[in-house]
Amino acid sequence: MMKKIILIIALVFITPAYAETLAQFERKLLKTYSQKEFYEVNQDIESAVVAKIKKDPASFSYAFPVLKEQYHLRIHFSPDKHLKFYSFDVGGGGTMGEYSVYVQTQQAGTTSLTPIDSGVVWYVKQTTLAKQPVYFVQSYYKGSSCVGAYAIHAFKPSKTGGMQAAKVFQTKSAKIDHIVVDFDCRNHQDAGEMPNYIRTDKALKYIDIMLLNQLYKPQNRYLRYGKTGTAYTYTGVVK
């Protein structure tokens, strides 16, 4: 009986030492999928990584170098380092692009992972409205051939520790949580001269959205949303 007790105690202390590290997890994924076509297994890779992130709090501070280099994973942090965004390439490898995006938060060692509706994340910016942090995610949706869309989504912390959409854009008729601007590369013969479809100043005092005509051609004028105490309110058209 004493031997059994000693054995159980030994196992309790030994088992954590053999817990899989995130580096080992990456190497295992690479070994499993390195000989396979990425666009045939990318959704399996996403599922495996999401499951690992959900149960391993150490993932919040881990860089995932192998996944970024080998499997097109994109990672962005919010300016305050409280949010970590993951963009997984889950498309089929054709002219269209498809991404699954998640935002990870961590409080008191507990990790929360929330899927969000967004294109591939390009920038994450941050401000304060009504004494609450608000995060702006700029992303891009890649359609077929030349067609796509730029977008900006607003998020705020939820009561459960995750993130939720924040309706901070006040238009003439409603409050909305995101704005999408269509893009067609045929409107830009020289990519070097392509304007910003969504622009902000450094302090986020305003957010400008490119004005398009009925043929989706940029008019080199912007719809401006200016920051107030509780929202970004439409103020008019600017150059």
C-alpha distance (Angstrom), angle and dihedral (degrees) to the residues before:
residue distance angle dihedral
M1 . . .
M2 3.81 . .
K3 3.84 90.2 .
K4 3.82 90.4 54.3
I5 3.80 91.6 51.4
I6 3.81 91.7 49.2
L7 3.83 90.2 48.4
I8 3.81 92.6 51.1
I9 3.80 92.0 48.2
A10 3.80 90.1 49.1
L11 3.81 91.5 51.8
V12 3.79 91.6 50.2
F13 3.79 90.9 56.9
I14 3.79 97.4 37.6
T15 3.83 100.2 47.6
P16 3.86 97.1 68.9
A17 3.79 89.9 53.6
Y18 3.82 88.2 62.7
A19 3.81 95.5 46.3
E20 3.78 110.9 129.1
T21 3.80 113.3 -100.1
L22 3.78 121.0 -143.6
A23 3.80 90.4 -111.5
Q24 3.81 89.5 54.1
F25 3.80 89.2 47.6
E26 3.81 90.8 54.5
R27 3.79 92.3 48.4
K28 3.80 90.3 50.2
L29 3.81 91.3 52.0
L30 3.79 90.5 49.0
K31 3.80 91.2 50.4
T32 3.80 91.3 48.6
Y33 3.80 98.5 47.4
S34 3.82 107.8 21.6
Q35 3.80 93.4 99.2
K36 3.80 93.9 47.9
E37 3.78 131.9 83.7
F38 3.80 107.6 -95.6
Y39 3.80 96.0 -136.3
E40 3.80 90.4 54.1
V41 3.81 94.2 55.2
N42 3.83 104.9 25.0
Q43 3.81 93.5 105.2
D44 3.81 90.7 50.3
I45 3.80 88.7 51.7
E46 3.80 90.7 49.8
S47 3.83 91.7 51.2
A48 3.81 92.5 49.4
V49 3.81 93.5 48.1
V50 3.81 94.1 45.8
A51 3.80 90.8 51.2
K52 3.81 90.5 50.1
I53 3.81 94.2 47.3
K54 3.79 92.1 50.7
K55 3.79 93.9 57.2
D56 3.82 102.0 33.5
P57 3.84 115.5 69.3
A58 3.82 89.9 -170.4
S59 3.82 88.0 70.5
F60 3.81 90.3 77.8
S61 3.80 91.8 71.3
Y62 3.80 97.2 31.7
A63 3.82 117.8 105.1
F64 3.85 98.9 -150.9
P65 3.84 92.9 -143.3
V66 3.81 94.9 176.1
L67 3.79 94.2 50.5
K68 3.79 91.7 48.3
E69 3.79 93.7 48.7
Q70 3.80 100.2 38.1
Y71 3.81 106.3 25.6
H72 3.82 106.8 34.1
L73 3.80 95.6 -111.2
R74 3.82 112.6 164.5
I75 3.81 120.8 -158.5
H76 3.80 128.0 -168.6
F77 3.81 130.5 175.8
S78 3.77 126.2 -152.8
P79 3.83 114.1 -113.1
D80 3.83 91.0 -103.6
K81 3.83 90.5 49.2
H82 3.82 90.7 -125.7
L83 3.81 94.4 115.0
K84 3.78 130.8 51.0
F85 3.79 119.2 -165.4
Y86 3.81 123.9 -157.3
S87 3.82 121.7 -164.1
F88 3.83 113.4 -166.7
D89 3.79 120.5 -165.1
V90 3.82 102.6 -132.0
G91 3.81 98.5 159.3
G92 3.76 127.8 120.8
G93 3.79 96.8 -111.4
G94 3.82 97.0 -105.1
T95 3.78 130.3 112.1
M96 3.79 91.8 -68.4
G97 3.78 121.1 78.5
E98 3.78 125.7 -145.8
Y99 3.79 126.8 -176.0
S100 3.79 135.7 -179.3
V101 3.79 111.4 -147.3
Y102 3.80 129.2 -162.6
V103 3.78 134.0 178.9
Q104 3.81 119.7 -147.1
T105 3.78 124.6 -156.3
Q106 3.78 130.2 -179.6
Q107 3.79 130.2 -157.8
A108 3.80 126.0 172.8
G109 3.80 90.2 -15.2
T110 3.81 93.5 -52.5
T111 3.80 116.1 122.2
S112 3.79 124.0 -147.4
L113 3.81 122.9 -169.7
T114 3.81 119.9 -166.6
P115 3.82 126.2 -175.7
I116 3.80 112.3 -135.2
D117 3.78 133.4 -164.4
S118 3.79 103.6 -114.7
G119 3.76 143.0 118.8
V120 3.79 120.5 -115.7
V121 3.80 105.8 -46.1
W122 3.80 116.8 -113.8
Y123 3.80 104.4 165.4
V124 3.80 138.6 9.7
K125 3.80 118.2 -158.6
Q126 3.78 132.4 176.7
T127 3.77 141.1 -151.0
T128 3.81 140.0 155.7
L129 3.78 125.7 -107.7
A130 3.81 123.4 176.6
K131 3.84 88.3 -6.1
Q132 3.80 90.6 -59.5
P133 3.82 128.2 110.7
V134 3.79 114.7 -110.1
Y135 3.80 121.8 -168.6
F136 3.80 125.0 -153.9
V137 3.79 118.1 -154.5
Q138 3.79 116.8 -163.1
S139 3.78 113.2 -160.7
Y140 3.77 144.5 161.0
Y141 3.80 130.6 -129.2
K142 3.80 112.2 -154.4
G143 3.79 114.0 -150.5
S144 3.78 128.8 -178.6
S145 3.80 119.8 -52.5
C146 3.83 110.0 -27.8
V147 3.78 98.2 -12.4
G148 3.79 124.5 103.9
A149 3.78 143.4 124.2
Y150 3.78 138.7 -121.1
A151 3.79 117.5 -141.2
I152 3.77 142.7 -176.1
H153 3.81 120.3 -158.9
A154 3.81 127.4 -171.6
F155 3.81 122.4 -144.0
K156 3.78 136.7 178.6
P157 3.83 134.3 -173.7
S158 3.80 115.8 -82.1
K159 3.79 125.8 -139.1
T160 3.81 90.1 -108.8
G161 3.80 93.8 58.6
G162 3.81 96.4 -99.7
M163 3.79 130.5 95.0
Q164 3.78 133.3 -89.2
A165 3.79 136.7 -174.4
A166 3.81 114.5 -87.3
K167 3.80 120.3 -148.2
V168 3.80 98.1 -143.4
F169 3.82 102.4 137.1
Q170 3.78 108.7 93.7
T171 3.81 110.0 -160.8
K172 3.79 124.8 -179.1
S173 3.80 90.9 -85.5
A174 3.82 111.1 19.2
K175 3.80 149.2 7.8
I176 3.80 115.0 -105.8
D177 3.82 135.3 -178.9
H178 3.81 100.3 -141.9
I179 3.79 143.8 23.6
V180 3.82 125.8 -151.4
V181 3.82 126.0 -162.7
D182 3.81 119.7 -164.4
F183 3.80 118.6 -128.5
D184 3.82 132.3 -159.5
C185 3.80 117.3 -179.6
R186 3.82 90.2 -152.5
N187 3.79 86.4 76.1
H188 3.81 89.5 64.3
Q189 3.79 117.8 59.4
D190 3.81 91.3 174.6
A191 3.80 113.7 44.9
G192 3.80 89.3 -161.9
E193 3.78 90.4 64.5
M194 3.81 96.3 48.4
P195 3.81 110.9 127.9
N196 3.79 126.4 -134.7
Y197 3.78 109.0 -90.1
I198 3.80 90.2 -160.5
R199 3.79 120.6 26.6
T200 3.78 136.7 174.1
D201 3.75 136.8 180.0
K202 3.79 118.1 -112.7
A203 3.81 93.7 -103.6
L204 3.82 92.3 46.8
K205 3.79 92.2 -123.3
Y206 3.79 87.9 142.6
I207 3.81 140.8 14.8
D208 3.81 118.1 -152.4
I209 3.81 124.8 -157.7
M210 3.80 120.5 -160.8
L211 3.80 113.7 -110.4
L212 3.83 113.4 -131.5
N213 3.79 131.3 -166.3
Q214 3.80 124.2 -130.9
L215 3.81 90.0 -81.3
Y216 3.84 90.7 54.0
K217 3.79 91.3 -110.3
P218 3.83 115.3 148.1
Q219 3.78 114.7 -110.0
N220 3.82 95.6 -160.3
R221 3.78 88.7 -119.2
Y222 3.78 127.7 103.1
L223 3.78 139.5 -142.4
R224 3.80 103.3 -129.2
Y225 3.81 125.8 -145.3
G226 3.80 111.8 -168.0
K227 3.79 124.8 -156.9
T228 3.80 118.3 -110.4
G229 3.78 128.8 169.2
T230 3.80 95.5 -77.9
A231 3.81 108.6 13.1
Y232 3.80 149.8 9.4
T233 3.80 104.0 -99.4
Y234 3.79 125.4 -160.6
T235 3.81 107.7 -110.3
G236 3.80 103.7 172.6
V237 3.80 143.8 -87.8
V238 3.82 122.5 -39.0
K239 3.79 136.1 176.8
